[in-house]
């Protein structure tokens, strides 16, 4: 099928409606598997790849950098700064010092002279926001990054940052990366409406809820395998029994209606009007194919409503 590209907010840049996350590159996917995933994405028309300096301790950036060498001008790549890499006491956060050092390291690993979308990976409570935003603006002026962005920020933090940038004449956040899926819908309260109002690009991560919405953890003990053993954060994030019940209902619904659960879960996230491109992940091309099938689903208003009713929508921000 022909890929229908979307605008990245109001940047004028066109990206595929799926963004390939590269967190598995250099970790669960070795170089050969990563290359196979990348090549299948390009074959399918995906031109959007998300990364972070901390993924696989820099290996994800290094592998992605090698893969884009023959098509750098045809792809849009992101990476991030915040988490600690190395042992230096200052090798973390979003201080000007760390941002300036980290972007140089990322550029070297990615083998490129610029990063299209550069995320502050988390809100930094220890750093003056003006310092972080001024550093990003300087990097834009230097041509090392094109568009500043924010990941895991609250709506008020994003709006405060954009107000500061507007006041100072600095390049503002143009893209955000929140967590969003059928069992974690907090972004619907303020983040997604804010993004729609501000015409910000939105690339949500975890559309499959760490793999839960594929149904693969429903056989016996739901959280006894895969990343739920490897990463305690996922156990805390998705360990609520009510989430497990929603997953069961969703997987049953998908099977009864002839959809692969992974494809349907991604298609549901894509359907939200504020979403630009969900970030999909894969350890191999077989997993990738399941997410690619989301592009073939006709997510009608009725289908969207039926799926949405399988989970509890969060109350409005003005809930009384």
C-alpha positions as CSV (number, residue, x, y, z in Angstrom):
1,X,0.0,0.0,0.0
2,X,1.1,3.6,-0.6
3,X,2.4,5.3,2.4
4,X,0.4,8.4,3.5
5,X,3.0,10.8,5.0
6,X,2.1,13.3,7.7
7,X,3.4,16.7,8.6
8,X,5.7,16.9,11.7
9,X,3.6,19.5,13.5
10,X,4.1,22.9,11.7
11,X,7.7,22.3,10.6
12,X,6.8,21.5,7.0
13,X,8.7,18.2,7.3
14,X,6.9,15.1,6.1
15,X,7.3,11.9,8.1
16,X,5.8,8.4,7.9
17,X,2.8,7.6,10.1
18,X,4.9,5.2,12.0
19,X,8.2,6.0,13.6
20,X,10.7,3.1,14.1
21,X,12.1,3.1,17.6
22,X,15.7,1.8,17.8
23,X,15.9,1.1,21.5
24,X,16.5,-2.6,20.7
25,X,19.4,-1.9,18.3
26,X,22.6,-3.2,19.9
27,X,20.7,-4.9,22.7
28,X,17.9,-7.4,21.9
29,X,18.7,-6.9,18.2
30,X,22.3,-7.4,17.1
31,X,23.8,-5.5,14.1
32,X,22.4,-8.0,11.6
33,X,18.9,-8.0,13.1
34,X,19.0,-4.2,13.3
35,X,20.0,-3.9,9.7
36,X,17.1,-6.2,8.7
37,X,14.6,-4.2,10.7
38,X,15.9,-0.9,9.2
39,X,15.8,-2.2,5.7
40,X,12.3,-3.6,6.0
41,X,11.2,-0.2,7.4
42,X,12.7,1.6,4.4
43,X,11.1,-0.9,2.1
44,X,7.7,-0.2,3.7
45,X,8.2,3.6,3.3
46,X,9.2,4.5,6.9
47,X,11.5,7.5,6.9
48,X,11.3,8.3,10.7
49,X,13.7,6.8,13.3
50,X,13.7,7.5,17.0
51,X,16.8,7.0,19.2
52,X,18.5,8.2,22.4
53,X,22.0,8.5,23.5
54,X,21.3,6.2,26.5
55,X,19.9,3.3,24.4
56,X,22.2,0.3,24.7
57,X,24.8,2.7,26.2
58,X,25.3,4.4,22.9
59,X,25.2,1.3,20.7
60,X,21.8,2.1,19.3
61,X,23.0,5.5,18.0
62,X,26.2,3.9,16.6
63,X,24.3,1.2,14.7
64,X,21.7,3.6,13.4
65,X,24.4,5.9,12.3
66,X,25.9,3.2,10.2
67,X,22.6,2.3,8.7
68,X,21.7,5.8,7.5
69,X,24.9,6.4,5.6
70,X,23.4,5.6,2.2
71,X,20.2,7.5,2.8
72,X,20.8,10.3,5.4
73,X,19.0,13.0,3.4
74,X,15.9,10.7,3.0
75,X,15.4,10.0,6.7
76,X,14.4,12.0,9.8
77,X,16.2,10.9,12.9
78,X,15.8,11.9,16.6
79,X,17.9,11.3,19.6
80,X,17.8,12.5,23.2
81,X,19.8,13.8,26.2
82,X,19.3,13.5,29.9
83,X,20.2,10.1,31.3
84,X,23.7,9.4,32.5
85,X,26.3,7.9,30.2
86,X,29.7,7.3,31.7
87,X,30.9,7.8,35.3
88,X,31.5,11.6,35.3
89,X,29.4,13.3,38.0
90,X,28.1,15.8,35.4
91,X,27.4,13.3,32.6
92,X,23.6,13.6,33.1
93,X,20.7,16.0,33.2
94,X,20.0,18.9,30.9
95,X,22.5,21.4,32.0
96,X,24.1,23.5,29.2
97,X,27.4,21.7,29.9
98,X,25.9,18.2,29.5
99,X,23.7,19.1,26.5
100,X,26.7,20.6,24.6
101,X,28.9,17.6,25.4
102,X,26.2,15.0,24.6
103,X,25.2,16.4,21.3
104,X,28.8,16.1,20.0
105,X,28.9,12.5,21.2
106,X,25.6,11.7,19.5
107,X,26.7,13.3,16.2
108,X,29.8,11.2,16.2
109,X,28.0,8.0,16.9
110,X,25.3,8.8,14.4
111,X,27.9,9.8,11.8
112,X,26.0,12.9,10.8
113,X,26.5,16.6,11.0
114,X,23.0,17.3,12.3
115,X,20.1,15.8,14.3
116,X,16.6,16.5,13.0
117,X,14.7,16.3,16.3
118,X,16.6,16.6,19.5
119,X,14.7,15.7,22.7
120,X,15.3,16.6,26.3
121,X,14.5,13.1,27.5
122,X,13.1,14.0,30.9
123,X,12.3,17.2,32.9
124,X,15.3,18.3,34.9
125,X,14.3,19.7,38.3
126,X,17.9,20.6,39.1
127,X,18.6,22.8,36.1
128,X,17.3,26.3,35.3
129,X,14.9,25.8,32.3
130,X,16.3,28.9,30.6
131,X,19.8,27.3,30.5
132,X,18.5,24.2,28.8
133,X,16.4,26.1,26.3
134,X,19.2,28.6,25.5
135,X,21.6,25.6,24.8
136,X,19.0,24.1,22.4
137,X,18.6,27.4,20.6
138,X,22.4,27.8,20.3
139,X,22.5,24.3,18.8
140,X,19.8,25.2,16.3
141,X,21.8,28.3,15.3
142,X,24.9,26.2,14.9
143,X,23.0,23.8,12.6
144,X,23.7,20.8,14.9
145,X,20.0,20.2,15.6
146,X,17.0,21.4,13.6
147,X,14.1,21.1,16.0
148,X,14.1,21.1,19.8
149,X,11.7,18.6,21.5
150,X,10.6,17.3,24.8
151,X,10.0,13.7,26.0
152,X,8.2,12.8,29.3
153,X,7.2,16.4,30.0
154,X,3.9,17.4,31.6
155,X,1.7,19.8,29.6
156,X,2.5,22.7,32.0
157,X,6.2,22.1,31.6
158,X,6.0,22.1,27.8
159,X,3.9,25.3,27.8
160,X,6.2,27.1,30.3
161,X,9.2,26.2,28.0
162,X,7.5,27.4,24.9
163,X,6.6,30.7,26.7
164,X,10.2,31.2,27.7
165,X,11.4,30.5,24.1
166,X,8.8,32.8,22.7
167,X,9.8,35.6,25.1
168,X,13.5,35.2,24.3
169,X,13.1,34.6,20.5
170,X,14.5,31.1,20.8
171,X,13.6,28.1,18.8
172,X,10.7,26.4,20.7
173,X,9.8,22.7,21.3
174,X,8.3,21.5,18.0
175,X,7.7,17.8,18.9
176,X,6.8,15.9,22.1
177,X,7.1,12.2,23.0
178,X,4.6,11.1,25.7
179,X,3.7,7.6,26.7
180,X,0.3,6.6,25.3
181,X,-1.6,3.4,24.8
182,X,-5.0,1.8,25.5
183,X,-4.2,1.1,29.1
184,X,-2.2,4.3,29.8
185,X,-4.4,7.2,28.6
186,X,-3.3,10.0,30.9
187,X,-2.0,11.9,27.8
188,X,-5.6,12.4,26.7
189,X,-6.2,14.8,29.7
190,X,-3.9,17.7,28.9
191,X,-0.9,16.7,26.8
192,X,-2.7,15.7,23.6
193,X,-5.2,18.6,23.6
194,X,-2.3,21.0,24.3
195,X,-0.4,19.5,21.3
196,X,-3.4,19.9,19.0
197,X,-3.9,23.5,20.1
198,X,-0.2,24.4,19.7
199,X,0.2,22.3,16.5
200,X,3.0,20.3,18.0
201,X,4.1,17.0,16.5
202,X,3.3,14.0,18.8
203,X,5.2,10.7,18.6
204,X,3.9,8.5,21.5
205,X,6.0,5.6,22.8
206,X,4.8,2.3,24.2
207,X,1.7,1.9,21.9
208,X,1.8,-1.8,22.8
209,X,2.2,-1.2,26.5
210,X,5.5,-3.0,26.7
211,X,4.1,-5.9,24.6
212,X,1.1,-6.5,26.9
213,X,-1.4,-5.6,24.2
214,X,0.0,-8.2,21.9
215,X,-1.5,-10.8,24.2
216,X,1.8,-12.8,24.5
217,X,1.8,-12.5,28.3
218,X,-1.7,-13.9,28.8
219,X,-0.7,-17.6,28.6
220,X,0.1,-18.2,32.2
221,X,1.9,-15.6,34.4
222,X,1.4,-12.3,32.5
223,X,4.5,-10.5,33.9
224,X,6.9,-13.5,34.1
225,X,8.8,-13.1,30.9
226,X,10.5,-10.7,28.5
227,X,11.0,-7.1,29.5
228,X,8.8,-7.5,32.6
229,X,11.6,-9.6,34.1
230,X,14.4,-7.5,32.6
231,X,12.9,-4.1,33.6
232,X,11.3,-3.6,37.0
233,X,9.9,-0.2,35.7
234,X,7.6,-2.1,33.3
235,X,6.3,-4.2,36.2
236,X,5.4,-1.1,38.2
237,X,3.9,0.6,35.1
238,X,1.7,-2.2,34.0
239,X,1.3,-4.5,37.1
240,X,-2.2,-3.3,38.1
241,X,-4.7,-6.2,37.8
242,X,-7.2,-3.8,36.2
243,X,-4.7,-3.4,33.3
244,X,-4.5,-7.1,32.9
245,X,-8.2,-7.4,32.6
246,X,-8.3,-4.6,29.9
247,X,-5.6,-6.5,28.0
248,X,-7.6,-9.7,28.1
249,X,-10.7,-7.9,26.8
250,X,-8.7,-6.2,24.1
251,X,-7.0,-9.3,22.8
252,X,-10.3,-11.2,22.8
253,X,-11.9,-8.3,20.8
254,X,-9.0,-8.2,18.3
255,X,-9.2,-12.0,17.7
256,X,-13.0,-12.0,17.4
257,X,-12.8,-9.3,14.7
258,X,-9.9,-10.8,12.8
259,X,-7.1,-8.4,13.7
260,X,-3.7,-9.0,15.1
261,X,-3.7,-7.4,18.6
262,X,-0.4,-5.6,18.0
263,X,-1.6,-4.0,14.7
264,X,-4.9,-3.0,16.3
265,X,-3.2,-1.4,19.3
266,X,-0.9,0.7,17.1
267,X,-3.8,1.7,14.8
268,X,-5.9,2.8,17.9
269,X,-3.1,5.1,19.0
270,X,-2.6,6.4,15.5
271,X,-6.3,7.3,15.3
272,X,-6.1,10.1,17.9
273,X,-6.2,13.4,15.9
274,X,-3.2,14.8,17.9
275,X,-0.9,11.9,17.1
276,X,1.6,12.2,14.3
277,X,3.3,8.8,14.4
278,X,3.4,6.1,17.2
279,X,6.8,4.8,17.9
280,X,6.9,1.1,17.2
281,X,9.6,-1.3,18.4
282,X,10.8,-4.7,17.4
283,X,13.5,-7.3,18.2
284,X,13.2,-8.9,14.8
285,X,11.4,-8.4,11.5
286,X,8.7,-10.8,12.5
287,X,7.6,-8.5,15.4
288,X,8.0,-5.5,13.0
289,X,5.5,-7.0,10.5
290,X,2.8,-7.1,13.2
291,X,3.1,-3.4,13.8
292,X,3.3,-2.6,10.0
293,X,-0.1,-4.3,9.6
294,X,-1.6,-1.3,11.5
295,X,-1.3,0.7,8.3
296,X,-3.8,-1.6,6.7
297,X,-6.6,-1.2,9.3
298,X,-9.5,1.1,8.6
299,X,-9.9,2.6,12.0
300,X,-13.5,3.8,11.6
301,X,-15.1,6.0,14.3
302,X,-17.2,3.0,15.4
303,X,-14.2,0.7,15.7
304,X,-12.3,3.4,17.6
305,X,-15.2,3.8,20.0
306,X,-15.5,0.1,20.6
307,X,-11.8,-0.2,21.4
308,X,-11.8,2.9,23.6
309,X,-14.7,1.5,25.7
310,X,-12.5,-1.5,26.6
311,X,-10.5,0.7,29.0
312,X,-11.3,3.5,31.4
313,X,-10.8,7.0,30.0
314,X,-9.2,9.4,32.5
315,X,-11.3,12.2,33.9
316,X,-11.1,15.6,32.3
317,X,-8.6,18.1,33.7
318,X,-11.6,20.2,34.9
319,X,-13.3,17.1,36.5
320,X,-15.5,18.1,39.4
